[in-house]
Amino acid sequence: MIDSLQGSTAFQDEILCYAPTADPISSLSPPRRRVRVELPRSKWMADLQERLDEITSLPRGWDGYDGRPVSFNAALFAANLIERLFVAGVPSPDVVPGSDGTLQIEWHRNQYDIEIDVLGPYEVVAYRRNQRTGNEQELELQTDFTALAGWIDDLLAEQQTNKKYG
Amino acid sequence: MEPYDEAQITGEDTIIRRINPQQHIVWDENRGRFRISSKVFSPSSEPNGGMSVDIERLMLADGLDPREYVTTPVFTGSMAFSAGAARALGLIVGYDPIPTNPYHGEVWGADRPNRFSRQQRKGLAVASRWYVELDDVDVA
């Protein structure tokens, strides 16, 4: 059991948390209870799992100065946000660490620049620029991320328009 | 180090920020090219921590080649902006020598030292140029 945990990483597929040792009195098989931690199943998270592991494991000074690894809390929140925002057909975002242990989720495609700066759990600054119109938006978000879902929908809509009209 | 604006750092002084190509570069489908993420302009998380930089003039005064000094096998690229450009964005620039880098400086937010606004980050990106260029990567 311990061996199985030693090789685990923060965003691994499954964590086997608990299995009691055999009861020396009983001849029955020891009860086993597998506790599952539900993990995201979207393609984005499948694509980004390794990347999130990487940026939470960065060595101190990874930025050439005194940069610290992305905090687990920020990465976990970002993972949940990414999962909630997932829309099939939109490619996975890039994820970029900050020197301060925060991270940014980015898309630069379909005439949009979208940057979602995750400063910590429930502390997000989001920016979008429409290259076609030059319109820029900046939002400070804490609990309601509905606007971001709309941004991703727009990303998909633009992508489908581009496909349709070449 | 308490944030302060160093008078000896003139508006024309070159401020260097190192780039980690494995972490700071993203794909821009709109351009069909790689670019530096705006996230590169992040202060540290320490209460009085600003964004770490290298001060070119100090290296030149010591007879060093700054491009060589800031380039290592890991940090193969770097960007630069003028101290004046940072100040025009409401940021302040000071020396912060450390044992491993006597040419180390900091760029601080004026209101919150360790927090830059989106406009300040964008402004730094616009004001920046390559110092040691990475092939086929746009600055911003």
Chai-1 contact restraints between the chains, C-beta under 6 A:
chainA,res_idxA,chainB,res_idxB,connection_type,confidence,min_distance_angstrom,max_distance_angstrom,comment,restraint_id
A,D63,B,N20,contact,1.0,0.0,6.0,A-B,restraint_1
A,G64,B,R18,contact,1.0,0.0,6.0,A-B,restraint_2
A,G64,B,F75,contact,1.0,0.0,6.0,A-B,restraint_3
A,Y65,B,S52,contact,1.0,0.0,6.0,A-B,restraint_4
A,D66,B,S44,contact,1.0,0.0,6.0,A-B,restraint_5
A,D94,B,V26,contact,1.0,0.0,6.0,A-B,restraint_6
A,V96,B,S37,contact,1.0,0.0,6.0,A-B,restraint_7
A,V96,B,K39,contact,1.0,0.0,6.0,A-B,restraint_8
A,P97,B,Q23,contact,1.0,0.0,6.0,A-B,restraint_9
A,G98,B,K39,contact,1.0,0.0,6.0,A-B,restraint_10
A,G98,B,S42,contact,1.0,0.0,6.0,A-B,restraint_11
A,S99,B,S42,contact,1.0,0.0,6.0,A-B,restraint_12
A,S99,B,S44,contact,1.0,0.0,6.0,A-B,restraint_13
A,D100,B,S42,contact,1.0,0.0,6.0,A-B,restraint_14
A,D100,B,S44,contact,1.0,0.0,6.0,A-B,restraint_15
A,D100,B,S45,contact,1.0,0.0,6.0,A-B,restraint_16
A,G101,B,S45,contact,1.0,0.0,6.0,A-B,restraint_17
A,Q104,B,K39,contact,1.0,0.0,6.0,A-B,restraint_18
A,E106,B,V26,contact,1.0,0.0,6.0,A-B,restraint_19
A,H108,B,D28,contact,1.0,0.0,6.0,A-B,restraint_20
A,H108,B,E29,contact,1.0,0.0,6.0,A-B,restraint_21
A,H108,B,N30,contact,1.0,0.0,6.0,A-B,restraint_22
A,R109,B,E29,contact,1.0,0.0,6.0,A-B,restraint_23
A,Y127,B,R118,contact,1.0,0.0,6.0,A-B,restraint_24
A,E138,B,R118,contact,1.0,0.0,6.0,A-B,restraint_25
